[in-house]
Amino acid sequence: MAAERHFWPPEIPEPTLMENVLRHRLFYGSVLQLVCVLAIILPASNSWSFHII
């Protein structure tokens, strides 16, 4: 009979404070960039459009 093998997940250390701060800042930065790009692409309203007479 084959010997029993026990597989445990690898030990992953808890993230440090700086890793948490970096991850959250990167996430909020990407959301802000997405909002800015969408504000440029999508027109805000018709009241801001300029009409040349």
KAHU-V787172 format. One line per field, one symbol per residue. phi: phi as a letter, one per 20 degrees, with the letter a starting at -180 (. if undefined). burial: b if it has 9 or more other ideal C-beta (glycine too) atoms within 8 Angstrom, else e. A space follows every 50 residues. Layout:
# KAHU-V787172
phi: ???
burial: ???
This chain:
# KAHU-V787172
phi: .fffddddfffdfffffffffffffffffffffffffffffeffaffefe dee
burial: eeeeeeeeeeeeeeeeeeebeebeeeeeeeeeeeeeeeeeeeeeeeeeee eee
